Amino acid sequence: MCLGIPGQIIAITDPARQMAMADVSGVRRAVNVAPVLSGAMEDLIGKWALIHVGFAMALIDEDEAEATLQALRDLGEAQEALEAMAQGQKALEVEA
């Protein structure tokens, strides 16, 4: 399964290699923007993209980016709850 994480393009770092800097939930990542480039690279600054293995795979709007980030946060919280439940089940099995 492939997962694209929303990131906002914040700077063009190497126009010759079509590289930019993206902010992904507060972490800055170098990304190749060739897959989404349709005009001037500077036009990408401020845009949101789905980023996968260092490539901006698709441009998305800010609402979609926020909804996706919230879904990812919710999945993380659900995973933590499942792990806590599993630990509780193991403790019950040990006591029995």
HELIX and SHEET records of a PDB file:
HELIX    1   1 PRO A   15  ARG A   17  5                                   3    
HELIX    2   2 ALA A   34  VAL A   36  5                                   3    
HELIX    3   3 MET A   41  LEU A   44  5                                   4    
HELIX    4   4 GLU A   62  GLU A   95  1                                  34    
SHEET    1   A 5 VAL A  27  ASN A  32  0                                        
SHEET    2   A 5 MET A  19  VAL A  24 -1                                        
SHEET    3   A 5 ILE A   5  ASP A  14 -1                                        
SHEET    4   A 5 TRP A  48  HIS A  52 -1                                        
SHEET    5   A 5 PHE A  55  ILE A  60 -1                                        
END                                                                             
